[in-house]
Amino acid sequence: MKTAAYNLLDEQIAWIKKKAENQGKSTASAIVRKIISDAMEKDAQEIKDHECGNELVSTS
């Protein structure tokens, strides 16, 4: 694991801290890792769905 620094807005930092507080012993960095992992998983699934032709079609 590598250490990285990010420039976040105060509102983003507050949101991450709140998430960490709500999840008990989770650290802010654990929350950020989880958010990134979830986003990567969602992105990979969307790519897979697109490649398989399983896109949601809007009827509006």
Legacy VTK file of the C-alpha trace (Angstrom):
# vtk DataFile Version 3.0
C-alpha trace
ASCII
DATASET POLYDATA
POINTS 60 float
0.000 0.000 0.000
1.266 3.458 -0.857
0.597 6.664 0.996
-1.020 9.415 -1.046
-2.122 12.958 -0.408
-5.278 14.474 -1.842
-6.544 18.015 -1.990
-10.092 17.880 -0.678
-12.645 20.572 -0.013
-13.555 21.252 3.616
-17.031 19.845 2.938
-15.518 16.628 1.590
-13.274 16.261 4.627
-16.216 16.823 6.965
-18.269 14.214 5.088
-15.472 11.635 5.330
-15.001 12.332 9.040
-18.751 11.909 9.605
-18.717 8.580 7.727
-15.770 7.411 9.835
-17.544 8.405 13.058
-20.697 6.572 11.991
-18.733 3.401 11.278
-17.112 3.219 14.681
-13.442 2.370 14.576
-13.005 3.008 10.851
-10.377 5.579 10.000
-10.877 8.293 7.426
-8.331 6.593 5.152
-10.256 3.298 5.423
-13.422 5.146 4.414
-11.681 6.710 1.407
-10.291 3.303 0.361
-13.793 1.779 0.627
-15.369 4.596 -1.393
-12.731 4.235 -4.114
-13.054 0.434 -4.147
-16.843 0.647 -4.411
-16.595 3.195 -7.233
-14.058 1.046 -9.093
-16.285 -2.020 -8.717
-19.332 -0.093 -9.959
-17.347 1.275 -12.898
-16.084 -2.195 -13.814
-19.642 -3.572 -13.676
-20.924 -0.740 -15.887
-18.177 -1.454 -18.433
-18.974 -5.169 -18.326
-22.704 -4.481 -18.751
-21.999 -2.155 -21.670
-19.764 -4.730 -23.372
-22.430 -7.426 -22.908
-25.193 -5.181 -24.233
-26.954 -5.045 -20.868
-27.317 -1.274 -20.858
-30.417 0.233 -19.359
-32.448 1.857 -22.093
-34.240 5.085 -21.263
-37.795 5.287 -22.561
-38.302 8.956 -21.783
LINES 1 61
60 0 1 2 3 4 5 6 7 8 9 10 11 12 13 14 15 16 17 18 19 20 21 22 23 24 25 26 27 28 29 30 31 32 33 34 35 36 37 38 39 40 41 42 43 44 45 46 47 48 49 50 51 52 53 54 55 56 57 58 59
